[in-house]
């Protein structure tokens, strides 16, 4: 698995990733989301979540993922694996990209309807995904 290029960043306290270059002309714009990091992407999924839903409440043994919020917002919670500390909350809004490395407990609460893209390092087949996952009760 490829790890994020800035391995010194504390992803628990600051999961937001600066977006890449943006090209604009009279036709519109093109924004690079993750091309500057040159990761090996194993899956890309679009996830729709309804207001009040909770997702994740787990960590990945080896996998990692970037998430780009297309619409809505996510209250993202994270803490070190096996910690008893309260998780750190970051609100992620539309047009923001955030990163979750392996071995970071994380959960998502949706205060409003939300659509986001997930770019993962591993396969998203149910068997592969579940074998890399450890469920926790974060929120």
N, C-alpha and C positions, 0 to 999 in steps of 0.2 A: 504494500500500500504506500502511496505517496503521501507525505505529510505536508502541511502548508509551509510555504516558503519562509514565513516568519515564525519559526518555532519558538522564539523567545517571547512572543506575545502571550499574555495570560488570557486564554479564550474563555475562561469562566467569568472573568470580570469585564471583558470587552470582546464579545463575539462578533461585533459589526466589522465588516470588511469594506475598505474603500473600493468603490467601483473603479474599473479601468477607464481607459480613454473613451471619449465620446466624440463621434463625428456628426456634425450637423450641416445640412444644406437645405435648399428649398423643398426637397422631397420629404424631409423629416430627420430622424436621427438614428444612429446605431451606437449602442453602449456595450462595451466589453464587460462581461460579468466576471469570468474566471480565467480568461486566456492568458493573463499576465502571470498566473501562478503555475501554468502548464501542468495541471494534475492529470492523472490517468483516470478518466471517468468510467465507471463500470455500469452506472445506471442514471437515468434522468426520468423523474416522475413528476406529475402535476397532482397536487393534493388540494382538495376543496374541504374546508372545515366550517361547520355551522357555529354561530354564536353560542358560547357556553361550553363548547366541546373541549376535551382534554386529549392530547396526544403525547406519545413518547413514554415518559416515565420509565426510562431504561438507559442503558449505556451500551456501547459497542466495544467488543473486545479488540477488534482490529479496524473495523470500518470507520469512516468519517463522512461528513457531508456538508455541503454548502446549501443554504436555502435562500431563495430570492422571492420576496413578497411582491406579488403582482397586484393584489388588492386586499384591503382590510389591514389588520394588525395582529401581532402575536405577542403575548407576554411569555417570554422565554426564560426558563429557570435552569440554573446549572450549579453544580457543586462537584467537588472531588469525589471519586469513587469511594464508597464505604464511609463517607463522612456523616457525622450526626449534626453538622452545622446547618443552619437555615440556608436554602439555596439563594443564589444571587439572581435577582430579577432584572431583565432588560426588555424594554418594549421595542419591538421591531415593527416599523411602519412600511407602507407601500414604497416600492422602489429602493428598498434596502436589502443588502446581502449579508448573511451571517454564516459563521462557520462553527461546526461542532467536531472536535477531534475525537479520536478513540479514547476510551477510558475516562469519559466525562459524563457523569449522570446528568440527564437533561429531560425537561418536560416542557410542553407548550400548552398554554391556555389561550382560547380565542375569545376576546371580549366583543368581537363582532365577526360577521361572516368573513372568511378569508380564503384566498386562493394563492398558493405558492408553489414554486418549482423546487425540487430537491435534486441535487447533483451529488451522487454518492460514489465512493471509491470502489465499492463491491457490487456484486450482483444483487438485484432486487427480487430474484426468485424467492418464493416463500421459504423454501428449505434452507437456502444460503443465508437469507436475512435472519431467520430465527436461530440458526446455529451460531451466529455472531452476537446475538442479543442477550443481555441480562436484564430482566425486568426488576424495577425498583419502585417504591412508592415515594416519589418526590413531592408531588402535589396531589 
